[in-house]
Amino acid sequence: MIAEDKKFIGQKIKQQRKRLKLTQFELAEKVGIHEKQLSRIEAGLHYPSLENFIKILRILNISLSEFEEKKEINPIKDDICQLLDESDNYELKIYRDVIKTLKKNL
């Protein structure tokens, strides 16, 4: 279970960092840790120290409540969310229309 917790925490951090369009280097610099350390945290290999965890939450504007209930992480949804986060409004409208059409015909 502990390994799953590390992975869950790491994925939450990575997801929000990407949502805010920060690189690992930029976030690590703001937290005051080495980029490699952040990489290990995001990969679920290490826990951040409590002090660094709090810094990360503040910088990424993540509340502790987001960690209360572990939801199963779906890599397909994560991929889609990442694509959407990187899209402009024009692309988003096209994606929405395509998805609506596909859902109707399934």
Rosetta blueprint (number, residue, H / E / L):
1 M L
2 I H
3 A H
4 E H
5 D H
6 K H
7 K H
8 F H
9 I H
10 G H
11 Q H
12 K H
13 I H
14 K H
15 Q H
16 Q H
17 R H
18 K H
19 R H
20 L L
21 K L
22 L L
23 T L
24 Q H
25 F H
26 E H
27 L H
28 A H
29 E H
30 K H
31 V H
32 G L
33 I L
34 H L
35 E H
36 K H
37 Q H
38 L H
39 S H
40 R H
41 I H
42 E H
43 A L
44 G L
45 L L
46 H L
47 Y L
48 P L
49 S L
50 L H
51 E H
52 N H
53 F H
54 I H
55 K H
56 I H
57 L H
58 R H
59 I H
60 L H
61 N L
62 I L
63 S L
64 L H
65 S H
66 E H
67 F H
68 E L
69 E L
70 K L
71 K L
72 E L
73 I L
74 N L
75 P H
76 I H
77 K H
78 D H
79 D H
80 I H
81 C H
82 Q H
83 L H
84 L H
85 D H
86 E L
87 S L
88 D L
89 N H
90 Y H
91 E H
92 L H
93 K H
94 I H
95 Y H
96 R H
97 D H
98 V H
99 I H
100 K H
101 T H
102 L H
103 K H
104 K H
105 N H
106 L L
